[in-house]
Amino acid sequence: MKCDIAIIGGGMAGASLAAELAPRLSVLLLEGEDHPGYHSTGRSAAFWSETYGGPFVQPLTTASGAFLSERGFLGLRRGLHLAGEEGRAALAGMEAEFAGKVALKRIDRGEIEALVPGARSEWREALLEPTCADIDVAALHAFYLSAARRSGAPATTRARVTGAQRQGGGWIIETSAGQVQAEVLVNAAGAWADEVARLAGVRPLGIQPYRRTVVQLATFPRASPEMPLVVDVLGRFYFKPEAGGRLWVSPHDETPSPPCDCAAEEIDVALAVDRFEKAVDWQVERVERSWAGLRSFAPDRLPVYGFDPSEPGFFWFAGQGGFGIQTAPAAAALAAALILGAEPRLDPFPYRPGRFAN
């Protein structure tokens, strides 16, 4: 198989970039699993928040908003960032950090109680993020896969990369589905990004996967569908309502992990329940299900987009943490511009691989 661009990884990152590039170049989208999006994409907590990921991720999220909204992938949710006495400084810092960039409204105890009945008395202050929304992750991923397929770049599954080497200005890529020849190799392998780099003889950047747990709870009272996404400003939990009055709760855990098909650990499930019960005066009736996914971060916790400074033709599209879904349209457009030699709409400088050169 020959192509201009071989993209390794068929999750949201790889699928969105394939959809951007396939109308202009020949693209092969290589996925090691039986179906694309099996790992992180298929296990997302599914929300779009302009504050999530910090001020350097916010431009990517904000720039993605119109695309996601106009195509029906967002459903209004609102976000509520809670602070007790020990979180007041963090709340003020967040307010200052996003001033003029994200619509945030300071609210008092009475408004907290109206939005989250049963919120414990320690939550005295909060910031309301009115633009926060749910994302239909499966529909967005399917949209990108379909767009790539229509442009001649269907996902090739069960194509796990086993090696890659430079040859004649391009790449010879060995996969479990056969050999691929490409001019450019795009590393969109998520938790496996450093592993793919090693296979290609490229210096890894220190992209570390972390396990994140989510549990689905049945509670009394049932969660109102109007309740916002509720986030502890100190990063100890978040929860949001789901269909049928259920709740999705995460203890906001970040446990270093090798790249793998991870599962929720009992201790993290128990931690999620404990933190939820300490946040609201509700009764947890049962844990209905739990799962975990891997979020992969570069050392500075910003994504990595661009050609490797020491290996021409090797393009990093990785390290997107937990915000790869909500930034997908803008990130794919930025990466496509860099590959095509066009002028990107957003500044790529904060995300360049060369920032780790030393």
C-alpha positions as CSV (number, residue, x, y, z in Angstrom):
1,M,0.0,0.0,0.0
2,K,1.3,3.4,-1.0
3,C,0.1,6.9,0.2
4,D,1.1,10.4,0.8
5,I,0.2,10.3,4.5
6,A,0.0,7.3,6.9
7,I,-1.9,8.2,10.1
8,I,-1.3,5.8,12.9
9,G,-4.3,5.7,15.3
10,G,-8.0,5.7,14.3
11,G,-9.4,7.5,17.4
12,M,-10.7,11.0,17.3
13,A,-7.3,12.5,16.6
14,G,-6.5,10.3,13.7
15,A,-10.0,10.3,12.2
16,S,-10.4,14.1,12.4
17,L,-7.0,14.6,10.7
18,A,-7.7,12.0,8.0
19,A,-11.0,13.8,7.2
20,E,-9.1,17.1,6.9
21,L,-6.3,15.7,4.7
22,A,-8.0,13.1,2.5
23,P,-9.7,15.6,0.1
24,R,-6.2,16.9,-0.8
25,L,-3.8,14.0,-0.4
26,S,-3.8,10.2,-0.4
27,V,-4.2,9.1,3.2
28,L,-4.1,5.7,5.0
29,L,-5.7,5.6,8.4
30,L,-4.2,2.7,10.4
31,E,-5.9,1.3,13.5
32,G,-4.5,-1.5,15.5
33,E,-7.8,-2.6,17.1
34,D,-10.8,-4.3,15.6
35,H,-12.6,-1.0,15.4
36,P,-11.5,2.7,15.6
37,G,-11.9,4.6,18.9
38,Y,-11.8,1.5,21.1
39,H,-9.6,3.1,23.8
40,S,-9.8,6.8,24.9
41,T,-12.3,8.1,22.3
42,G,-14.8,5.4,23.2
43,R,-14.5,6.1,27.0
44,S,-14.8,9.9,27.1
45,A,-16.8,11.6,29.8
46,A,-18.2,13.6,26.9
47,F,-18.3,17.3,27.7
48,W,-17.1,20.5,26.1
49,S,-15.7,23.1,28.5
50,E,-13.7,26.1,27.5
51,T,-11.9,26.1,30.8
52,Y,-10.9,22.5,30.7
53,G,-7.2,22.0,30.0
54,G,-6.1,25.6,30.9
55,P,-5.5,28.8,29.1
56,F,-3.3,27.3,26.3
57,V,-5.9,24.7,25.4
58,Q,-8.8,27.2,25.6
59,P,-8.1,28.7,22.1
60,L,-8.4,25.2,20.6
61,T,-11.6,24.5,22.4
62,T,-13.2,27.8,21.7
63,A,-12.3,27.6,18.0
64,S,-13.9,24.2,17.8
65,G,-17.2,25.3,19.3
66,A,-18.9,26.7,16.2
67,F,-18.1,23.5,14.2
68,L,-19.5,21.3,16.9
69,S,-22.5,23.3,17.6
70,E,-23.6,24.0,14.0
71,R,-23.4,20.3,13.2
72,G,-25.5,19.3,16.2
73,F,-22.7,17.6,18.2
74,L,-23.2,19.8,21.3
75,G,-26.1,19.8,23.8
76,L,-26.3,22.7,26.3
77,R,-25.3,21.5,29.8
78,R,-23.6,24.4,31.7
79,G,-20.7,23.9,34.1
80,L,-20.4,24.7,37.8
81,H,-17.0,25.1,39.4
82,L,-17.4,24.7,43.2
83,A,-15.1,26.1,45.9
84,G,-15.1,25.7,49.6
85,E,-12.9,27.8,51.9
86,E,-9.7,26.0,50.8
87,G,-10.6,26.5,47.1
88,R,-11.3,30.3,47.2
89,A,-7.8,31.2,45.9
90,A,-8.1,28.6,43.1
91,L,-11.5,30.0,42.1
92,A,-10.2,33.5,42.0
93,G,-7.2,32.4,40.0
94,M,-9.5,30.6,37.5
95,E,-11.7,33.7,37.2
96,A,-8.6,35.9,36.4
97,E,-7.0,33.3,34.1
98,F,-10.0,33.2,31.7
99,A,-11.2,36.8,32.1
100,G,-12.2,38.2,28.7
101,K,-11.8,34.7,27.1
102,V,-14.6,32.6,28.6
103,A,-17.9,33.6,29.9
104,L,-17.8,32.9,33.7
105,K,-20.3,34.2,36.3
106,R,-19.6,34.3,40.0
107,I,-22.5,32.9,42.0
108,D,-23.3,32.6,45.7
109,R,-24.5,29.8,48.0
110,G,-28.2,30.3,47.2
111,E,-27.6,29.9,43.5
112,I,-25.5,26.8,44.1
113,E,-28.3,25.2,46.0
114,A,-30.8,26.0,43.2
115,L,-28.6,24.3,40.6
116,V,-27.4,21.4,42.8
117,P,-30.0,20.6,45.5
118,G,-28.3,18.9,48.4
119,A,-24.9,20.5,47.8
120,R,-23.2,20.4,51.2
121,S,-22.7,23.6,53.1
122,E,-19.0,23.8,52.6
123,W,-19.6,24.9,49.0
124,R,-19.9,28.6,49.5
125,E,-18.8,30.0,46.1
126,A,-18.8,28.9,42.5
127,L,-18.2,30.0,39.0
128,L,-21.0,29.2,36.5
129,E,-19.7,28.4,32.9
130,P,-22.9,28.8,30.9
131,T,-21.4,27.6,27.6
132,C,-20.4,24.2,28.8
133,A,-22.0,21.5,26.8
134,D,-22.3,17.7,26.4
135,I,-20.6,16.2,23.3
136,D,-22.1,13.4,21.2
137,V,-18.7,11.7,21.0
138,A,-19.8,8.6,19.0
139,A,-21.6,10.8,16.4
140,L,-18.6,13.1,16.1
141,H,-16.2,10.2,15.6
142,A,-18.5,8.5,13.1
143,F,-18.8,11.8,11.2
144,Y,-15.0,12.1,10.8
145,L,-14.6,8.4,9.9
146,S,-17.4,8.8,7.3
147,A,-15.9,12.0,5.9
148,A,-12.4,10.4,5.6
149,R,-14.0,7.3,3.9
150,R,-15.9,9.4,1.4
151,S,-12.6,11.1,0.4
152,G,-10.9,7.8,-0.1
153,A,-9.4,7.1,3.3
154,P,-11.3,4.4,5.1
155,A,-9.9,3.1,8.4
156,T,-7.7,0.0,8.0
157,T,-8.3,-2.0,11.2
158,R,-6.2,-4.7,12.8
159,A,-3.2,-2.9,11.4
160,R,-0.9,-2.7,14.4
161,V,2.4,-1.0,13.6
162,T,5.4,-3.3,14.3
163,G,8.1,-1.2,12.8
164,A,8.9,1.8,10.6
165,Q,12.1,3.1,8.9
166,R,13.1,5.9,6.6
167,Q,13.8,4.9,3.0
168,G,14.3,7.2,0.0
169,G,12.9,10.3,1.7
170,G,9.7,8.4,2.8
171,W,8.7,5.7,5.2
172,I,8.4,1.9,5.0
173,I,5.9,1.0,7.8
174,E,5.4,-2.6,8.8
175,T,1.9,-3.5,10.1
176,S,0.0,-6.6,11.0
177,A,-2.1,-5.9,7.9
178,G,0.9,-5.5,5.5
179,Q,3.5,-3.1,4.5
180,V,2.8,0.6,3.9
181,Q,4.9,3.2,2.0
182,A,4.2,6.8,2.9
183,E,5.8,10.2,2.5
184,V,4.7,11.4,5.9
185,L,4.1,9.3,9.0
186,V,1.6,10.9,11.5
187,N,1.8,9.7,15.0
188,A,-1.8,9.9,16.3
189,A,-1.5,6.9,18.5
190,G,-2.7,8.4,21.8
191,A,-1.3,6.4,24.8
192,W,1.0,4.5,22.4
193,A,2.6,7.8,20.9
194,D,6.0,7.3,22.4
195,E,6.0,3.6,21.6
196,V,5.3,4.4,17.9
197,A,8.1,7.0,18.0
198,R,10.5,4.3,19.2
199,L,9.4,1.9,16.5
200,A,10.2,4.6,14.0
201,G,13.6,5.4,15.5
202,V,12.4,8.8,16.7
203,R,13.2,10.1,20.2
204,P,10.2,9.8,22.5
205,L,8.9,13.0,24.0
206,G,7.9,11.6,27.4
207,I,4.1,11.3,26.6
208,Q,2.7,9.6,29.7
209,P,-0.7,7.8,29.8
210,Y,-2.8,8.3,33.0
211,R,-5.8,6.2,34.0
212,R,-9.1,8.1,34.6
213,T,-12.1,6.4,36.1
214,V,-15.8,7.1,35.6
215,V,-18.6,5.4,37.4
216,Q,-22.4,5.4,36.7
217,L,-24.5,5.7,39.8
218,A,-28.1,5.3,40.7
219,T,-28.9,7.8,43.4
220,F,-31.7,9.2,45.5
221,P,-32.8,11.7,44.6
222,R,-32.5,11.1,40.9
223,A,-30.3,13.6,39.0
224,S,-32.3,16.3,37.2
225,P,-31.5,16.4,33.5
226,E,-31.1,20.2,33.9
227,M,-28.3,19.9,36.5
228,P,-24.9,21.3,35.2
229,L,-21.6,19.5,35.0
230,V,-20.3,19.9,38.6
231,V,-16.5,20.3,39.1
232,D,-14.5,20.7,42.2
233,V,-12.2,23.7,41.5
234,L,-9.4,21.8,43.3
235,G,-9.7,18.9,41.0
236,R,-11.0,16.2,43.3
237,F,-14.2,15.2,41.4
238,Y,-16.6,16.0,38.7
239,F,-20.1,14.6,38.0
240,K,-22.9,15.2,35.5
241,P,-26.4,13.8,34.8
242,E,-27.1,11.1,32.2
243,A,-30.2,9.5,30.8
244,G,-32.7,8.1,33.2
245,G,-31.7,10.2,36.2
246,R,-28.3,8.5,36.4
247,L,-25.0,10.2,37.2
248,W,-21.5,9.9,35.8
249,V,-19.0,10.6,38.5
250,S,-15.2,10.7,38.3
251,P,-12.8,11.1,41.2
252,H,-10.5,13.0,38.8
253,D,-7.9,10.4,39.3
254,E,-4.6,10.4,37.3
255,T,-2.7,7.2,37.8
256,P,0.3,6.6,35.6
257,S,-0.1,3.6,33.4
258,P,1.6,1.8,30.6
259,P,-0.4,2.0,27.3
260,C,-3.0,-0.8,27.6
261,D,-6.7,-1.7,27.6
262,C,-7.2,-0.4,31.1
263,A,-10.1,-1.1,33.4
264,A,-11.5,0.7,36.5
265,E,-9.8,-0.3,39.8
266,E,-12.0,-1.0,42.8
267,I,-10.2,1.5,44.9
268,D,-10.9,4.3,42.3
269,V,-14.6,3.3,42.1
270,A,-14.8,3.5,45.9
271,L,-13.0,6.9,45.8
272,A,-15.5,8.2,43.3
273,V,-18.5,7.2,45.5
274,D,-16.8,8.6,48.6
275,R,-16.1,12.0,47.0
276,F,-19.5,12.3,45.6
277,E,-21.2,11.5,48.9
278,K,-19.0,14.2,50.6
279,A,-20.0,16.7,47.9
280,V,-23.8,16.3,48.1
281,D,-26.3,15.0,50.6
282,W,-27.6,12.3,48.4
283,Q,-27.9,8.5,48.8
284,V,-26.0,6.3,46.5
285,E,-28.2,3.3,45.8
286,R,-25.8,1.3,43.6
287,V,-22.9,1.5,41.2
288,E,-24.3,0.4,37.9
289,R,-21.1,0.3,35.9
290,S,-17.6,1.6,35.8
291,W,-14.9,2.1,33.3
292,A,-11.5,3.7,32.8
293,G,-9.7,5.3,29.9
294,L,-6.2,6.6,29.3
295,R,-5.4,10.3,29.0
296,S,-2.0,11.0,27.6
297,F,0.0,14.1,28.5
298,A,3.3,15.6,27.3
299,P,5.6,16.8,30.2
300,D,4.1,20.3,30.1
301,R,0.5,19.0,29.7
302,L,0.0,20.7,26.3
303,P,-0.7,18.8,23.1
304,V,2.1,18.2,20.6
305,Y,1.4,19.1,17.0
306,G,4.1,19.4,14.3
307,F,7.0,17.7,12.5
308,D,9.7,16.3,14.7
309,P,12.7,18.6,14.7
310,S,15.2,15.9,14.1
311,E,13.3,13.5,11.8
312,P,11.7,15.0,8.7
313,G,8.4,13.4,7.7
314,F,7.5,12.3,11.2
315,F,4.5,14.4,12.4
316,W,3.4,14.4,16.1
317,F,-0.4,14.7,16.7
318,A,-0.5,13.5,20.3
319,G,-0.5,14.3,24.0
320,Q,-4.0,15.6,23.9
321,G,-4.9,14.6,27.5
322,G,-8.6,14.7,28.3
323,F,-9.4,17.5,25.9
324,G,-8.8,15.8,22.5
325,I,-12.5,15.4,21.8
326,Q,-13.5,18.9,22.5
327,T,-10.6,20.4,20.5
328,A,-10.8,18.0,17.6
329,P,-12.0,20.3,14.9
330,A,-9.5,23.1,15.6
331,A,-6.6,20.7,16.3
332,A,-7.2,18.8,13.0
333,A,-7.4,22.0,11.0
334,L,-4.2,23.3,12.6
335,A,-2.3,20.0,12.0
336,A,-3.6,19.8,8.4
337,A,-2.3,23.3,7.7
338,L,1.1,22.4,9.1
339,I,1.3,19.3,7.0
340,L,0.1,21.1,3.8
341,G,2.4,24.0,4.4
342,A,-0.5,26.4,4.8
343,E,-1.0,29.2,7.3
344,P,-2.9,27.9,10.3
345,R,-5.6,30.0,11.9
346,L,-4.3,29.4,15.4
347,D,-0.8,29.9,16.6
348,P,1.0,26.5,16.6
349,F,4.0,27.7,18.6
350,P,2.8,26.5,22.1
351,Y,2.3,23.0,20.7
352,R,5.5,22.5,18.6
353,P,7.4,19.2,19.3
354,G,10.7,21.2,19.3
355,R,9.9,22.7,22.7
356,F,11.3,19.4,24.2
357,A,14.5,19.5,22.1
358,N,16.7,20.2,25.2
